[in-house]
Amino acid sequence: MEGMEGREGAIARAGEDVDDGVAKDSTETELTKILLLRAIVETRDPSSKEEDDLMIRRFLRARDLDVDKASAMFLKYLKWRHSFVPNGSVSVSDVPNELAQDKVFVQGRDKIGRPILIVLGVKHFQNKYDPDEFKRFVVYVLDKVCTRMPPGQEKFVGIAELKGWGYSNSDVRGYLSALTILQDYYPERLGKLYIVNAPYIFIKVWQIVYPFIDNKTKKKIVFVEKDKVKSTLLEEIDESQIPEIFGGSLPLVPIQDS
């Protein structure tokens, strides 16, 4: 009873109702738990007041509406963000070597408005001199694609193009770092990931990475057969929004120029 009363008190102290936009797209259970989670994390870390209700809801959904697990996840995120991105964002000058590879592009949207992120695996090489630069680059990319989301949309679509990928492009440590950042700090942001033109040798690396992918993320990953790339993409993306390299109309634009 004391725990229940404490939680009800936390809801009362939350003050205001959730944002109207969130209220329209949430269940009653979610609305109640958004208030509860906000009250808990604001007590532990006042900086959480700056985060909107959509952010709170994403962390809740990532933990199947378990408030205790979601609050732990959210507080971990806040601590990480303050220490790893102390200035609030990653600038171009923070990731010069990664940007120079011209391996990530953002343009176009799928049929429900999700922005499209394209990664060329053949252009990625392990950053042996500053592994944290790659981590900063992942944050730069994810923050950039999140700014491209229209009102009412919270997810993006990824296309990993692996044509020509070889062992020189293999970077298990980097892949795992990117996966950790995506799953732990950007939950419920990935809508779908298409992996196209994957060579056989990539499967060995994939088998190492796969156990670290959570079940929700696994369901969003689609390996596309080489002769069905365009037809598969057309199921959810209009041809005018498909990159030229996949038979569509859009030229690739480097993420720093998008």
C-alpha positions as CSV (number, residue, x, y, z in Angstrom):
1,M,0.0,0.0,0.0
2,E,2.8,2.4,0.8
3,G,4.4,1.9,-2.6
4,M,1.0,2.5,-4.3
5,E,0.4,5.6,-2.3
6,G,3.8,6.9,-3.1
7,R,3.2,6.4,-6.8
8,E,-0.2,8.1,-6.6
9,G,1.5,11.0,-4.8
10,A,4.2,11.1,-7.5
11,I,1.5,11.4,-10.2
12,A,-0.2,14.3,-8.2
13,R,3.2,16.1,-8.0
14,A,3.7,15.8,-11.7
15,G,1.7,19.0,-12.0
16,E,0.5,19.3,-15.6
17,D,-1.1,16.8,-17.9
18,V,0.8,15.3,-20.8
19,D,1.1,17.2,-24.1
20,D,-2.0,17.2,-26.2
21,G,-0.2,15.5,-29.1
22,V,0.8,12.6,-26.9
23,A,-2.6,12.3,-25.3
24,K,-4.2,11.8,-28.8
25,D,-1.9,8.8,-29.5
26,S,-1.6,7.1,-26.2
27,T,-3.6,4.6,-24.2
28,E,-5.0,5.6,-20.7
29,T,-2.4,3.3,-19.2
30,E,0.4,5.1,-21.1
31,L,-0.9,8.5,-20.1
32,T,-0.9,7.6,-16.4
33,K,2.6,6.0,-16.6
34,I,4.0,9.0,-18.5
35,L,3.0,11.2,-15.5
36,L,4.4,8.7,-13.1
37,L,7.7,8.2,-14.9
38,R,8.2,12.0,-15.3
39,A,7.6,12.5,-11.6
40,I,10.1,9.8,-10.7
41,V,12.9,11.0,-13.0
42,E,12.4,14.7,-12.2
43,T,13.0,13.9,-8.6
44,R,16.2,12.0,-9.4
45,D,17.4,14.3,-12.1
46,P,15.8,17.8,-12.5
47,S,17.3,18.2,-16.0
48,S,14.7,15.7,-17.2
49,K,12.1,18.5,-17.0
50,E,13.6,19.7,-20.4
51,E,12.5,16.5,-22.1
52,D,9.1,16.2,-23.7
53,D,6.4,13.6,-23.1
54,L,7.1,11.9,-26.4
55,M,10.6,11.1,-25.1
56,I,9.2,9.8,-21.9
57,R,6.7,7.6,-23.8
58,R,9.5,6.2,-26.0
59,F,11.4,5.0,-23.0
60,L,8.2,3.5,-21.5
61,R,7.4,1.6,-24.7
62,A,10.9,0.4,-24.9
63,R,10.5,-1.3,-21.6
64,D,6.9,-2.5,-22.2
65,L,5.5,0.2,-19.9
66,D,7.4,-1.1,-16.9
67,V,7.9,2.2,-15.0
68,D,10.8,0.9,-12.9
69,K,12.8,-0.4,-15.9
70,A,11.9,2.7,-18.0
71,S,13.0,5.1,-15.2
72,A,16.3,3.3,-14.8
73,M,16.8,3.4,-18.6
74,F,15.9,7.1,-18.8
75,L,18.1,8.1,-16.0
76,K,21.0,6.2,-17.6
77,Y,20.3,8.1,-20.8
78,L,20.4,11.5,-19.1
79,K,23.7,10.7,-17.4
80,W,25.2,9.5,-20.6
81,R,23.9,12.5,-22.6
82,H,25.3,15.1,-20.1
83,S,28.8,13.4,-20.1
84,F,29.1,12.4,-23.7
85,V,27.4,15.3,-25.4
86,P,28.1,18.1,-22.8
87,N,27.4,20.9,-25.4
88,G,24.0,19.5,-26.3
89,S,25.0,18.4,-29.8
90,V,27.8,17.0,-31.8
91,S,29.3,19.4,-34.4
92,V,30.9,18.7,-37.7
93,S,34.2,19.7,-36.2
94,D,33.8,16.8,-33.7
95,V,33.7,14.1,-36.4
96,P,35.9,15.2,-39.3
97,N,37.4,11.8,-40.1
98,E,34.1,10.0,-40.1
99,L,32.4,12.6,-42.3
100,A,35.3,12.5,-44.7
101,Q,34.3,8.9,-45.6
102,D,31.0,10.1,-47.1
103,K,29.2,7.0,-45.9
104,V,25.9,8.2,-44.5
105,F,23.1,10.1,-46.2
106,V,19.7,11.3,-45.2
107,Q,17.0,12.2,-47.7
108,G,13.5,11.2,-48.7
109,R,10.6,9.8,-46.7
110,D,8.6,6.6,-46.8
111,K,4.9,6.5,-47.3
112,I,4.1,7.4,-43.7
113,G,6.6,10.2,-43.5
114,R,9.5,8.5,-41.8
115,P,12.9,10.0,-43.0
116,I,15.3,7.6,-44.8
117,L,18.8,7.1,-43.6
118,I,21.3,5.4,-46.0
119,V,24.6,3.9,-44.9
120,L,27.2,2.6,-47.4
121,G,29.1,-0.1,-45.6
122,V,31.9,-0.3,-48.1
123,K,33.0,3.2,-47.1
124,H,33.2,2.5,-43.4
125,F,36.6,1.8,-41.9
126,Q,37.4,1.3,-38.2
127,N,38.7,4.4,-36.5
128,K,41.7,3.0,-34.8
129,Y,43.0,6.3,-33.5
130,D,39.9,7.7,-31.8
131,P,37.1,5.1,-31.3
132,D,35.1,7.8,-29.5
133,E,34.9,9.8,-32.7
134,F,32.9,7.1,-34.3
135,K,30.6,7.1,-31.3
136,R,30.2,10.8,-31.6
137,F,29.5,10.3,-35.3
138,V,26.6,7.9,-34.5
139,V,25.1,10.5,-32.1
140,Y,25.6,13.1,-34.8
141,V,23.8,10.9,-37.4
142,L,20.9,10.0,-35.1
143,D,20.4,13.5,-33.9
144,K,20.4,14.7,-37.5
145,V,17.8,12.2,-38.7
146,C,15.6,12.9,-35.7
147,T,15.4,16.6,-36.7
148,R,14.1,15.5,-40.1
149,M,11.0,13.8,-38.5
150,P,7.7,15.6,-39.3
151,P,5.2,16.4,-36.5
152,G,3.6,13.2,-35.3
153,Q,6.4,10.9,-36.5
154,E,9.1,9.5,-34.2
155,K,10.8,6.9,-36.2
156,F,13.1,6.6,-39.2
157,V,13.9,4.0,-41.8
158,G,17.4,2.8,-42.4
159,I,18.9,1.2,-45.5
160,A,22.3,-0.5,-45.1
161,E,23.9,-0.9,-48.5
162,L,26.6,-3.6,-48.3
163,K,27.6,-4.0,-51.9
164,G,31.4,-4.4,-52.1
165,W,31.6,-4.8,-48.3
166,G,34.8,-6.8,-47.3
167,Y,36.8,-7.6,-44.2
168,S,38.6,-4.2,-44.5
169,N,35.2,-2.7,-43.6
170,S,34.6,-5.1,-40.7
171,D,34.3,-3.2,-37.4
172,V,32.6,-5.4,-34.8
173,R,33.5,-3.0,-32.0
174,G,32.1,-0.1,-33.9
175,Y,29.0,-1.9,-34.9
176,L,28.3,-2.9,-31.2
177,S,28.9,0.7,-30.1
178,A,26.4,2.0,-32.6
179,L,23.9,-0.7,-31.6
180,T,24.3,0.2,-27.9
181,I,23.7,3.9,-28.6
182,L,20.7,3.2,-30.7
183,Q,19.0,0.7,-28.3
184,D,19.9,2.3,-25.0
185,Y,19.7,6.0,-25.8
186,Y,17.4,6.3,-28.9
187,P,14.8,3.7,-28.1
188,E,11.7,3.5,-30.3
189,R,13.4,5.6,-33.0
190,L,14.2,2.9,-35.6
191,G,11.1,2.0,-37.6
192,K,12.8,-0.5,-40.0
193,L,16.2,-1.4,-41.2
194,Y,16.7,-2.9,-44.7
195,I,20.0,-4.7,-45.2
196,V,20.7,-5.0,-48.9
197,N,23.3,-6.7,-51.1
198,A,24.9,-8.3,-48.1
199,P,27.9,-10.6,-49.2
200,Y,28.3,-14.0,-47.7
201,I,31.3,-12.9,-45.7
202,F,29.2,-10.4,-43.9
203,I,27.2,-13.2,-42.3
204,K,30.1,-14.2,-40.1
205,V,30.3,-10.7,-38.6
206,W,26.5,-10.6,-38.3
207,Q,26.5,-13.8,-36.2
208,I,28.8,-12.0,-33.7
209,V,26.6,-8.9,-33.5
210,Y,23.2,-10.6,-33.6
211,P,23.1,-11.8,-30.0
212,F,23.4,-8.2,-28.8
213,I,20.4,-7.0,-30.7
214,D,17.2,-6.8,-28.5
215,N,14.1,-8.7,-29.6
216,K,12.2,-5.5,-30.6
217,T,15.0,-4.4,-32.9
218,K,15.4,-7.8,-34.4
219,K,11.8,-7.6,-35.6
220,K,12.6,-4.4,-37.5
221,I,15.5,-5.8,-39.5
222,V,14.9,-7.1,-43.0
223,F,17.5,-8.8,-45.2
224,V,16.6,-8.1,-48.8
225,E,17.4,-10.4,-51.7
226,K,19.7,-8.9,-54.3
227,D,17.2,-9.1,-57.1
228,K,14.3,-7.8,-55.0
229,V,15.8,-4.6,-53.6
230,K,13.7,-2.0,-55.5
231,S,10.5,-4.1,-55.3
232,T,10.9,-4.5,-51.6
233,L,11.6,-0.8,-51.0
234,L,8.6,0.1,-53.1
235,E,6.3,-1.7,-50.7
236,E,6.8,1.2,-48.2
237,I,8.6,3.9,-50.2
238,D,7.4,5.8,-53.3
239,E,9.7,5.6,-56.2
240,S,10.3,9.3,-56.1
241,Q,11.7,8.9,-52.6
242,I,14.0,5.9,-53.3
243,P,17.7,6.8,-53.8
244,E,19.1,6.5,-57.3
245,I,21.5,3.7,-56.3
246,F,18.4,1.5,-55.7
247,G,16.6,2.4,-58.9
248,G,14.7,5.4,-57.6
249,S,14.9,9.1,-58.3
250,L,16.8,10.7,-55.4
251,P,20.5,11.4,-55.6
252,L,22.5,10.7,-52.5
253,V,23.2,13.8,-50.3
254,P,25.9,13.5,-47.6
255,I,24.3,13.8,-44.1
256,Q,26.3,17.0,-43.3
257,D,24.8,18.6,-46.4
258,S,21.2,17.4,-45.9
